[in-house]
Amino acid sequence: MRTNVPGGIRVLGSHRDGTRVDAGRLAHGEHPEALLARQGWLAESALAADVVDGGALEVSYRVSELSGIRLKEEDVPRDPGVGPDEVGDPYQRVAAYALVTSRYGLLLTQFNDQTHVAGDWGLPGGGLDDGESPIEAVHREVWEETGQRIEVESLLEVQSSHWIGRAPGGLLEDFHAVRIVYRATCPEPRDAVIHDVGGTTADARWVSLDDLGDLRLSHSWHHLPDLVAAAP
């Protein structure tokens, strides 16, 4: 399996009394919360994500004992045109994003035609470089895509998406996206500037929260209005 985090992803839990749970290594296509649920733990909130010695990414949650029905496995969706018998190349990609606010509003980026969601909008961010922590990655990506310097405040959520589709270059991939999303502020906002020439960002701008519903959000960020409302 190809991955941009060669050490893999480990999922940890922490009770309110301070005791720890090591749920184990995240499997390809698996959500961290599903791994915890299989071991009998309910993920209440994401606490931290960091690269540790050996290059592994550790994702930790506040947990409590799970009672009731366990999460059931769902079929892996396929992009249109991908046959039921086609097998993709497994690829697990960890990326970091930031929900950035300032006196100008919410910072958003628009995808270009190097992606399958050209014209859609989402949060600034991108994949971790070799040996890079999620915090380091989100600072770098926000600067490259928007030209803003930010202050990261807290971890908002960890997303996990799994599908089979073709990369822009044509390779069929069994793709597992793990997105680490932070809450951040920009103390000195300025007009957005795209420094990452040749990347996947077509536009970047500050958007009034009242105008958020007028934009076409990508599938990964359809819940962005709820995330903004829930952010502390």
ChimeraX commands (.cxc) that place a marker at each C-alpha (Angstrom):
marker #1 position 0.00,0.00,0.00 radius 0.5
marker #1 position 1.28,3.45,-0.89 radius 0.5
marker #1 position 1.05,6.06,1.85 radius 0.5
marker #1 position 2.50,9.46,2.70 radius 0.5
marker #1 position 2.89,8.33,6.33 radius 0.5
marker #1 position 5.22,5.32,6.06 radius 0.5
marker #1 position 5.00,4.59,9.79 radius 0.5
marker #1 position 1.24,4.06,9.55 radius 0.5
marker #1 position -1.50,5.42,11.78 radius 0.5
marker #1 position -2.10,4.35,15.37 radius 0.5
marker #1 position -5.31,5.17,17.21 radius 0.5
marker #1 position -5.32,5.87,20.95 radius 0.5
marker #1 position -8.07,6.56,23.45 radius 0.5
marker #1 position -8.04,8.50,26.70 radius 0.5
marker #1 position -10.62,8.22,29.48 radius 0.5
marker #1 position -11.57,11.24,31.53 radius 0.5
marker #1 position -9.72,9.69,34.47 radius 0.5
marker #1 position -6.50,9.70,32.43 radius 0.5
marker #1 position -6.22,5.98,31.62 radius 0.5
marker #1 position -5.19,5.19,28.06 radius 0.5
marker #1 position -6.42,2.74,25.42 radius 0.5
marker #1 position -4.19,1.61,22.56 radius 0.5
marker #1 position -6.73,0.59,19.91 radius 0.5
marker #1 position -4.05,-0.40,17.41 radius 0.5
marker #1 position -3.03,0.34,13.84 radius 0.5
marker #1 position -5.60,1.83,11.48 radius 0.5
marker #1 position -6.40,-0.46,8.56 radius 0.5
marker #1 position -6.67,0.79,4.99 radius 0.5
marker #1 position -10.10,2.36,4.48 radius 0.5
marker #1 position -10.99,2.32,8.17 radius 0.5
marker #1 position -12.23,5.30,10.19 radius 0.5
marker #1 position -10.39,5.76,13.52 radius 0.5
marker #1 position -13.75,5.89,15.30 radius 0.5
marker #1 position -14.71,2.55,13.73 radius 0.5
marker #1 position -11.48,0.99,15.02 radius 0.5
marker #1 position -12.28,2.22,18.53 radius 0.5
marker #1 position -15.86,0.97,18.24 radius 0.5
marker #1 position -14.67,-2.52,17.26 radius 0.5
marker #1 position -12.79,-2.59,20.55 radius 0.5
marker #1 position -15.79,-1.40,22.54 radius 0.5
marker #1 position -15.02,2.31,22.81 radius 0.5
marker #1 position -17.07,5.34,21.84 radius 0.5
marker #1 position -15.05,8.24,20.41 radius 0.5
marker #1 position -16.39,11.39,22.07 radius 0.5
marker #1 position -13.97,13.92,20.56 radius 0.5
marker #1 position -10.64,14.06,18.76 radius 0.5
marker #1 position -7.84,15.26,21.05 radius 0.5
marker #1 position -4.58,15.30,19.11 radius 0.5
marker #1 position -2.70,14.07,16.07 radius 0.5
marker #1 position 1.08,14.02,15.83 radius 0.5
marker #1 position 3.97,12.15,14.23 radius 0.5
marker #1 position 6.03,10.23,16.79 radius 0.5
marker #1 position 9.36,8.42,16.77 radius 0.5
marker #1 position 9.52,5.96,13.90 radius 0.5
marker #1 position 7.36,8.14,11.65 radius 0.5
marker #1 position 3.98,6.84,12.79 radius 0.5
marker #1 position 1.02,9.19,13.09 radius 0.5
marker #1 position -0.78,8.88,16.43 radius 0.5
marker #1 position -4.39,10.04,16.57 radius 0.5
marker #1 position -5.96,10.21,20.02 radius 0.5
marker #1 position -9.57,10.56,21.16 radius 0.5
marker #1 position -11.48,11.11,24.35 radius 0.5
marker #1 position -13.37,7.82,24.78 radius 0.5
marker #1 position -16.00,6.16,26.92 radius 0.5
marker #1 position -17.35,2.63,27.01 radius 0.5
marker #1 position -19.55,1.84,24.02 radius 0.5
marker #1 position -22.92,0.27,24.64 radius 0.5
marker #1 position -25.47,-0.80,22.06 radius 0.5
marker #1 position -25.03,-1.58,18.38 radius 0.5
marker #1 position -21.57,-1.58,16.86 radius 0.5
marker #1 position -20.88,0.27,13.60 radius 0.5
marker #1 position -21.48,-1.93,10.58 radius 0.5
marker #1 position -19.19,-2.06,7.57 radius 0.5
marker #1 position -20.43,-0.37,4.41 radius 0.5
marker #1 position -19.65,-1.07,0.76 radius 0.5
marker #1 position -16.81,0.99,-0.68 radius 0.5
marker #1 position -18.26,3.50,-3.18 radius 0.5
marker #1 position -16.94,3.58,-6.74 radius 0.5
marker #1 position -16.68,6.55,-9.04 radius 0.5
marker #1 position -18.86,6.48,-12.17 radius 0.5
marker #1 position -17.29,4.33,-14.84 radius 0.5
marker #1 position -15.40,2.07,-12.44 radius 0.5
marker #1 position -16.56,-1.53,-12.87 radius 0.5
marker #1 position -17.45,-3.75,-9.89 radius 0.5
marker #1 position -14.57,-6.12,-10.63 radius 0.5
marker #1 position -11.87,-3.49,-11.13 radius 0.5
marker #1 position -9.18,-3.45,-8.44 radius 0.5
marker #1 position -7.49,-0.18,-7.51 radius 0.5
marker #1 position -4.00,0.44,-6.20 radius 0.5
marker #1 position -4.36,0.97,-2.40 radius 0.5
marker #1 position -3.30,4.46,-1.38 radius 0.5
marker #1 position -3.70,5.96,2.10 radius 0.5
marker #1 position -3.15,9.73,2.25 radius 0.5
marker #1 position -3.10,11.83,5.41 radius 0.5
marker #1 position -3.75,15.54,5.01 radius 0.5
marker #1 position -4.20,18.49,7.36 radius 0.5
marker #1 position -6.68,21.35,6.93 radius 0.5
marker #1 position -7.64,24.47,8.85 radius 0.5
marker #1 position -10.92,26.21,9.47 radius 0.5
marker #1 position -9.44,29.72,9.60 radius 0.5
marker #1 position -11.41,32.76,10.69 radius 0.5
marker #1 position -10.49,36.43,10.98 radius 0.5
marker #1 position -12.22,39.78,10.95 radius 0.5
marker #1 position -12.55,39.23,7.18 radius 0.5
marker #1 position -14.57,36.02,7.60 radius 0.5
marker #1 position -13.76,32.40,6.71 radius 0.5
marker #1 position -10.75,31.44,4.58 radius 0.5
marker #1 position -11.62,29.14,1.64 radius 0.5
marker #1 position -9.89,27.74,-1.43 radius 0.5
marker #1 position -11.27,26.67,-4.81 radius 0.5
marker #1 position -10.14,23.51,-6.60 radius 0.5
marker #1 position -8.80,23.74,-10.16 radius 0.5
marker #1 position -9.09,21.37,-13.12 radius 0.5
marker #1 position -6.26,19.15,-11.88 radius 0.5
marker #1 position -8.90,17.64,-9.57 radius 0.5
marker #1 position -12.25,15.92,-10.12 radius 0.5
marker #1 position -14.04,18.73,-8.26 radius 0.5
marker #1 position -12.94,21.75,-10.30 radius 0.5
marker #1 position -14.82,24.87,-9.26 radius 0.5
marker #1 position -15.82,23.51,-5.85 radius 0.5
marker #1 position -14.71,25.17,-2.62 radius 0.5
marker #1 position -13.24,23.82,0.60 radius 0.5
marker #1 position -10.81,24.49,3.41 radius 0.5
marker #1 position -7.13,25.22,2.77 radius 0.5
marker #1 position -4.81,22.32,3.43 radius 0.5
marker #1 position -3.15,19.30,1.91 radius 0.5
marker #1 position -1.06,16.20,2.31 radius 0.5
marker #1 position 1.74,15.74,4.83 radius 0.5
marker #1 position 5.28,15.79,3.46 radius 0.5
marker #1 position 7.77,13.12,4.54 radius 0.5
marker #1 position 8.38,13.41,8.31 radius 0.5
marker #1 position 6.07,16.41,8.65 radius 0.5
marker #1 position 3.60,16.72,11.52 radius 0.5
marker #1 position -0.03,17.69,10.85 radius 0.5
marker #1 position 0.54,21.04,12.58 radius 0.5
marker #1 position 3.58,21.77,10.42 radius 0.5
marker #1 position 1.69,20.70,7.32 radius 0.5
marker #1 position -1.32,22.91,7.96 radius 0.5
marker #1 position 0.84,26.00,8.52 radius 0.5
marker #1 position 2.75,25.29,5.28 radius 0.5
marker #1 position -0.33,24.49,3.21 radius 0.5
marker #1 position -2.31,27.54,4.33 radius 0.5
marker #1 position 0.63,29.78,3.45 radius 0.5
marker #1 position 1.16,28.10,0.06 radius 0.5
marker #1 position -2.52,28.21,-0.91 radius 0.5
marker #1 position -3.59,31.55,0.58 radius 0.5
marker #1 position -0.57,33.55,1.78 radius 0.5
marker #1 position -1.90,33.77,5.36 radius 0.5
marker #1 position -0.03,33.20,8.63 radius 0.5
marker #1 position -2.27,31.47,11.14 radius 0.5
marker #1 position -2.44,30.48,14.79 radius 0.5
marker #1 position -3.72,26.93,15.31 radius 0.5
marker #1 position -6.02,26.70,18.32 radius 0.5
marker #1 position -7.45,23.18,18.54 radius 0.5
marker #1 position -8.21,19.95,16.72 radius 0.5
marker #1 position -11.78,20.02,15.39 radius 0.5
marker #1 position -12.26,16.59,13.82 radius 0.5
marker #1 position -10.67,13.70,11.98 radius 0.5
marker #1 position -12.37,12.64,8.74 radius 0.5
marker #1 position -11.97,9.35,6.90 radius 0.5
marker #1 position -13.19,8.73,3.36 radius 0.5
marker #1 position -12.74,5.55,1.30 radius 0.5
marker #1 position -13.59,5.10,-2.38 radius 0.5
marker #1 position -12.32,3.57,-5.61 radius 0.5
marker #1 position -11.74,5.97,-8.47 radius 0.5
marker #1 position -9.26,7.24,-11.01 radius 0.5
marker #1 position -6.59,9.77,-10.12 radius 0.5
marker #1 position -6.25,12.76,-12.49 radius 0.5
marker #1 position -3.38,10.90,-14.18 radius 0.5
marker #1 position -5.61,7.91,-14.92 radius 0.5
marker #1 position -4.37,5.46,-12.28 radius 0.5
marker #1 position -7.18,3.48,-10.64 radius 0.5
marker #1 position -6.81,3.89,-6.88 radius 0.5
marker #1 position -8.38,2.29,-3.84 radius 0.5
marker #1 position -8.15,5.62,-2.05 radius 0.5
marker #1 position -8.27,6.20,1.71 radius 0.5
marker #1 position -8.23,9.86,2.70 radius 0.5
marker #1 position -7.61,10.75,6.36 radius 0.5
marker #1 position -8.18,14.48,6.98 radius 0.5
marker #1 position -7.08,16.17,10.18 radius 0.5
marker #1 position -9.00,19.43,10.61 radius 0.5
marker #1 position -7.91,22.22,12.95 radius 0.5
marker #1 position -9.54,25.38,14.22 radius 0.5
marker #1 position -7.31,28.40,13.58 radius 0.5
marker #1 position -7.35,32.18,13.53 radius 0.5
marker #1 position -5.50,34.73,11.42 radius 0.5
marker #1 position -4.52,37.73,13.58 radius 0.5
marker #1 position -3.31,39.79,10.59 radius 0.5
marker #1 position -5.44,38.84,7.58 radius 0.5
marker #1 position -4.54,40.10,4.13 radius 0.5
marker #1 position -5.78,39.61,0.60 radius 0.5
marker #1 position -5.31,35.97,-0.37 radius 0.5
marker #1 position -2.31,35.12,-2.58 radius 0.5
marker #1 position -1.64,31.67,-4.08 radius 0.5
marker #1 position 2.08,30.89,-3.73 radius 0.5
marker #1 position 1.77,27.22,-4.75 radius 0.5
marker #1 position 2.03,27.72,-8.52 radius 0.5
marker #1 position 1.17,24.49,-10.34 radius 0.5
marker #1 position -0.83,23.10,-7.41 radius 0.5
marker #1 position -4.53,22.31,-7.24 radius 0.5
marker #1 position -5.75,25.72,-6.01 radius 0.5
marker #1 position -7.60,27.89,-8.53 radius 0.5
marker #1 position -8.66,30.67,-6.16 radius 0.5
marker #1 position -8.51,31.63,-2.48 radius 0.5
marker #1 position -10.52,34.23,-0.63 radius 0.5
marker #1 position -12.04,35.38,2.61 radius 0.5
marker #1 position -15.77,34.67,2.65 radius 0.5
marker #1 position -18.41,36.18,4.92 radius 0.5
marker #1 position -20.10,33.51,7.00 radius 0.5
marker #1 position -23.42,34.84,5.70 radius 0.5
marker #1 position -22.29,34.10,2.11 radius 0.5
marker #1 position -21.05,30.57,2.78 radius 0.5
marker #1 position -24.30,29.02,1.56 radius 0.5
marker #1 position -23.88,30.68,-1.86 radius 0.5
marker #1 position -20.76,28.68,-2.69 radius 0.5
marker #1 position -20.62,25.18,-4.17 radius 0.5
marker #1 position -18.76,23.15,-1.58 radius 0.5
marker #1 position -16.96,19.92,-2.46 radius 0.5
marker #1 position -18.41,16.65,-1.19 radius 0.5
marker #1 position -15.76,16.47,1.54 radius 0.5
marker #1 position -16.85,19.86,2.88 radius 0.5
marker #1 position -20.64,19.71,2.53 radius 0.5
marker #1 position -20.86,19.79,6.31 radius 0.5
marker #1 position -18.76,22.94,6.57 radius 0.5
marker #1 position -21.65,25.16,7.77 radius 0.5
marker #1 position -22.26,22.72,10.65 radius 0.5
marker #1 position -18.54,22.59,11.41 radius 0.5
marker #1 position -18.36,26.39,11.54 radius 0.5
marker #1 position -21.39,26.51,13.84 radius 0.5
marker #1 position -19.92,23.87,16.16 radius 0.5
marker #1 position -16.44,25.37,16.34 radius 0.5
marker #1 position -15.68,26.89,19.75 radius 0.5
marker link #1:1,2 radius 0.2
marker link #1:2,3 radius 0.2
marker link #1:3,4 radius 0.2
marker link #1:4,5 radius 0.2
marker link #1:5,6 radius 0.2
marker link #1:6,7 radius 0.2
marker link #1:7,8 radius 0.2
marker link #1:8,9 radius 0.2
marker link #1:9,10 radius 0.2
marker link #1:10,11 radius 0.2
marker link #1:11,12 radius 0.2
marker link #1:12,13 radius 0.2
marker link #1:13,14 radius 0.2
marker link #1:14,15 radius 0.2
marker link #1:15,16 radius 0.2
marker link #1:16,17 radius 0.2
marker link #1:17,18 radius 0.2
marker link #1:18,19 radius 0.2
marker link #1:19,20 radius 0.2
marker link #1:20,21 radius 0.2
marker link #1:21,22 radius 0.2
marker link #1:22,23 radius 0.2
marker link #1:23,24 radius 0.2
marker link #1:24,25 radius 0.2
marker link #1:25,26 radius 0.2
marker link #1:26,27 radius 0.2
marker link #1:27,28 radius 0.2
marker link #1:28,29 radius 0.2
marker link #1:29,30 radius 0.2
marker link #1:30,31 radius 0.2
marker link #1:31,32 radius 0.2
marker link #1:32,33 radius 0.2
marker link #1:33,34 radius 0.2
marker link #1:34,35 radius 0.2
marker link #1:35,36 radius 0.2
marker link #1:36,37 radius 0.2
marker link #1:37,38 radius 0.2
marker link #1:38,39 radius 0.2
marker link #1:39,40 radius 0.2
marker link #1:40,41 radius 0.2
marker link #1:41,42 radius 0.2
marker link #1:42,43 radius 0.2
marker link #1:43,44 radius 0.2
marker link #1:44,45 radius 0.2
marker link #1:45,46 radius 0.2
marker link #1:46,47 radius 0.2
marker link #1:47,48 radius 0.2
marker link #1:48,49 radius 0.2
marker link #1:49,50 radius 0.2
marker link #1:50,51 radius 0.2
marker link #1:51,52 radius 0.2
marker link #1:52,53 radius 0.2
marker link #1:53,54 radius 0.2
marker link #1:54,55 radius 0.2
marker link #1:55,56 radius 0.2
marker link #1:56,57 radius 0.2
marker link #1:57,58 radius 0.2
marker link #1:58,59 radius 0.2
marker link #1:59,60 radius 0.2
marker link #1:60,61 radius 0.2
marker link #1:61,62 radius 0.2
marker link #1:62,63 radius 0.2
marker link #1:63,64 radius 0.2
marker link #1:64,65 radius 0.2
marker link #1:65,66 radius 0.2
marker link #1:66,67 radius 0.2
marker link #1:67,68 radius 0.2
marker link #1:68,69 radius 0.2
marker link #1:69,70 radius 0.2
marker link #1:70,71 radius 0.2
marker link #1:71,72 radius 0.2
marker link #1:72,73 radius 0.2
marker link #1:73,74 radius 0.2
marker link #1:74,75 radius 0.2
marker link #1:75,76 radius 0.2
marker link #1:76,77 radius 0.2
marker link #1:77,78 radius 0.2
marker link #1:78,79 radius 0.2
marker link #1:79,80 radius 0.2
marker link #1:80,81 radius 0.2
marker link #1:81,82 radius 0.2
marker link #1:82,83 radius 0.2
marker link #1:83,84 radius 0.2
marker link #1:84,85 radius 0.2
marker link #1:85,86 radius 0.2
marker link #1:86,87 radius 0.2
marker link #1:87,88 radius 0.2
marker link #1:88,89 radius 0.2
marker link #1:89,90 radius 0.2
marker link #1:90,91 radius 0.2
marker link #1:91,92 radius 0.2
marker link #1:92,93 radius 0.2
marker link #1:93,94 radius 0.2
marker link #1:94,95 radius 0.2
marker link #1:95,96 radius 0.2
marker link #1:96,97 radius 0.2
marker link #1:97,98 radius 0.2
marker link #1:98,99 radius 0.2
marker link #1:99,100 radius 0.2
marker link #1:100,101 radius 0.2
marker link #1:101,102 radius 0.2
marker link #1:102,103 radius 0.2
marker link #1:103,104 radius 0.2
marker link #1:104,105 radius 0.2
marker link #1:105,106 radius 0.2
marker link #1:106,107 radius 0.2
marker link #1:107,108 radius 0.2
marker link #1:108,109 radius 0.2
marker link #1:109,110 radius 0.2
marker link #1:110,111 radius 0.2
marker link #1:111,112 radius 0.2
marker link #1:112,113 radius 0.2
marker link #1:113,114 radius 0.2
marker link #1:114,115 radius 0.2
marker link #1:115,116 radius 0.2
marker link #1:116,117 radius 0.2
marker link #1:117,118 radius 0.2
marker link #1:118,119 radius 0.2
marker link #1:119,120 radius 0.2
marker link #1:120,121 radius 0.2
marker link #1:121,122 radius 0.2
marker link #1:122,123 radius 0.2
marker link #1:123,124 radius 0.2
marker link #1:124,125 radius 0.2
marker link #1:125,126 radius 0.2
marker link #1:126,127 radius 0.2
marker link #1:127,128 radius 0.2
marker link #1:128,129 radius 0.2
marker link #1:129,130 radius 0.2
marker link #1:130,131 radius 0.2
marker link #1:131,132 radius 0.2
marker link #1:132,133 radius 0.2
marker link #1:133,134 radius 0.2
marker link #1:134,135 radius 0.2
marker link #1:135,136 radius 0.2
marker link #1:136,137 radius 0.2
marker link #1:137,138 radius 0.2
marker link #1:138,139 radius 0.2
marker link #1:139,140 radius 0.2
marker link #1:140,141 radius 0.2
marker link #1:141,142 radius 0.2
marker link #1:142,143 radius 0.2
marker link #1:143,144 radius 0.2
marker link #1:144,145 radius 0.2
marker link #1:145,146 radius 0.2
marker link #1:146,147 radius 0.2
marker link #1:147,148 radius 0.2
marker link #1:148,149 radius 0.2
marker link #1:149,150 radius 0.2
marker link #1:150,151 radius 0.2
marker link #1:151,152 radius 0.2
marker link #1:152,153 radius 0.2
marker link #1:153,154 radius 0.2
marker link #1:154,155 radius 0.2
marker link #1:155,156 radius 0.2
marker link #1:156,157 radius 0.2
marker link #1:157,158 radius 0.2
marker link #1:158,159 radius 0.2
marker link #1:159,160 radius 0.2
marker link #1:160,161 radius 0.2
marker link #1:161,162 radius 0.2
marker link #1:162,163 radius 0.2
marker link #1:163,164 radius 0.2
marker link #1:164,165 radius 0.2
marker link #1:165,166 radius 0.2
marker link #1:166,167 radius 0.2
marker link #1:167,168 radius 0.2
marker link #1:168,169 radius 0.2
marker link #1:169,170 radius 0.2
marker link #1:170,171 radius 0.2
marker link #1:171,172 radius 0.2
marker link #1:172,173 radius 0.2
marker link #1:173,174 radius 0.2
marker link #1:174,175 radius 0.2
marker link #1:175,176 radius 0.2
marker link #1:176,177 radius 0.2
marker link #1:177,178 radius 0.2
marker link #1:178,179 radius 0.2
marker link #1:179,180 radius 0.2
marker link #1:180,181 radius 0.2
marker link #1:181,182 radius 0.2
marker link #1:182,183 radius 0.2
marker link #1:183,184 radius 0.2
marker link #1:184,185 radius 0.2
marker link #1:185,186 radius 0.2
marker link #1:186,187 radius 0.2
marker link #1:187,188 radius 0.2
marker link #1:188,189 radius 0.2
marker link #1:189,190 radius 0.2
marker link #1:190,191 radius 0.2
marker link #1:191,192 radius 0.2
marker link #1:192,193 radius 0.2
marker link #1:193,194 radius 0.2
marker link #1:194,195 radius 0.2
marker link #1:195,196 radius 0.2
marker link #1:196,197 radius 0.2
marker link #1:197,198 radius 0.2
marker link #1:198,199 radius 0.2
marker link #1:199,200 radius 0.2
marker link #1:200,201 radius 0.2
marker link #1:201,202 radius 0.2
marker link #1:202,203 radius 0.2
marker link #1:203,204 radius 0.2
marker link #1:204,205 radius 0.2
marker link #1:205,206 radius 0.2
marker link #1:206,207 radius 0.2
marker link #1:207,208 radius 0.2
marker link #1:208,209 radius 0.2
marker link #1:209,210 radius 0.2
marker link #1:210,211 radius 0.2
marker link #1:211,212 radius 0.2
marker link #1:212,213 radius 0.2
marker link #1:213,214 radius 0.2
marker link #1:214,215 radius 0.2
marker link #1:215,216 radius 0.2
marker link #1:216,217 radius 0.2
marker link #1:217,218 radius 0.2
marker link #1:218,219 radius 0.2
marker link #1:219,220 radius 0.2
marker link #1:220,221 radius 0.2
marker link #1:221,222 radius 0.2
marker link #1:222,223 radius 0.2
marker link #1:223,224 radius 0.2
marker link #1:224,225 radius 0.2
marker link #1:225,226 radius 0.2
marker link #1:226,227 radius 0.2
marker link #1:227,228 radius 0.2
marker link #1:228,229 radius 0.2
marker link #1:229,230 radius 0.2
marker link #1:230,231 radius 0.2
marker link #1:231,232 radius 0.2
view
